[in-house]
C-alpha cells in the first residue's frame, strides 16, 4: 500500500509541476520580441521602397516617349538643385 501511495503522490506531483515548467518556457523574452519587431519593420520598409520603385517604373512605361523625356529632364534638374524651390536660369538674369 505504501508503494502504491508513493507512486500516486509522485504522479500527482508530476502532473502539477509539468504545466508550470512548460508555461515558463512558453514566453518570448523582451529582447527577442524587439529583435523580431525590428526585423519586421525593416522588411516592411524594404517592401515599401520596392513597391514605389515598381509603381514609378510602371507609370513611366505607360507614358509616351515625349513625356518620358520631359520627366527625365525635370528629374535631372531637380536632382541637381536639391529639394528646395528651383529657379530657372534664364539668359538675361541679373547677378546679385
C-alpha positions in Angstrom: 0.0 0.0 0.0 2.8 2.4 0.8 4.4 1.9 -2.6 1.1 2.5 -4.3 0.5 5.7 -2.3 4.0 6.8 -3.1 3.5 6.2 -6.8 0.2 8.1 -6.7 1.8 11.0 -4.9 4.7 11.2 -7.3 2.3 11.1 -10.3 0.1 13.8 -8.8 3.2 15.9 -8.1 4.5 15.4 -11.7 1.1 16.4 -13.1 1.1 19.6 -11.1 4.8 20.7 -11.8 4.9 19.8 -15.5 2.5 22.5 -16.8 4.3 25.2 -14.7 7.6 24.3 -16.3 6.1 24.2 -19.8 4.4 27.6 -19.2 7.7 29.1 -18.1 9.4 28.2 -21.4 6.4 29.3 -23.5 7.0 33.1 -23.5 9.5 35.1 -25.6 11.9 37.4 -24.0 11.5 41.1 -24.5 14.9 41.4 -26.3 13.8 38.7 -28.7 10.5 40.4 -29.3 12.2 43.7 -30.0 14.5 42.0 -32.4 11.7 40.3 -34.3 9.8 43.6 -34.4 12.8 45.5 -35.8 13.2 42.8 -38.4 9.6 43.1 -39.4 9.9 46.9 -39.7 13.0 46.6 -41.8 11.2 44.1 -44.2 8.2 46.3 -44.4 10.3 49.4 -45.3 12.1 47.3 -47.9 8.9 46.2 -49.4 7.5 49.7 -49.5 10.6 51.0 -51.3 10.4 48.2 -53.8 6.7 48.8 -54.4 7.3 52.5 -55.0 10.1 51.7 -57.5 7.9 49.3 -59.4 5.0 51.8 -59.4 7.2 54.5 -60.8 8.6 52.2 -63.5 5.1 51.1 -64.4 3.9 54.8 -64.6 6.8 55.6 -66.9 6.1 52.7 -69.2 2.5 53.9 -69.7 3.7 57.4 -70.9 4.6 58.2 -74.4 8.2 58.9 -75.5 8.0 62.7 -75.3 6.5 62.7 -71.8 9.2 60.2 -70.6 11.9 62.6 -72.0 10.3 65.6 -70.2 10.0 63.7 -66.9 13.7 62.6 -67.2 14.8 66.2 -67.9 12.9 67.6 -65.0 14.1 64.8 -62.7 17.7 65.6 -63.5 17.1 69.3 -62.9 15.5 68.5 -59.5 18.4 66.2 -58.5 20.9 68.9 -59.3 19.1 71.7 -57.5 18.2 69.7 -54.4 14.9 69.6 -52.6 14.3 73.4 -52.3 12.5 75.6 -54.7 14.1 75.6 -58.2 14.9 78.7 -60.1 15.1 78.6 -63.9 18.2 80.3 -65.0 17.4 82.5 -67.9 19.8 84.2 -70.3 19.0 87.7 -69.1 19.1 87.0 -65.4 20.9 89.7 -63.3 23.7 88.5 -60.9 23.4 89.6 -57.3 
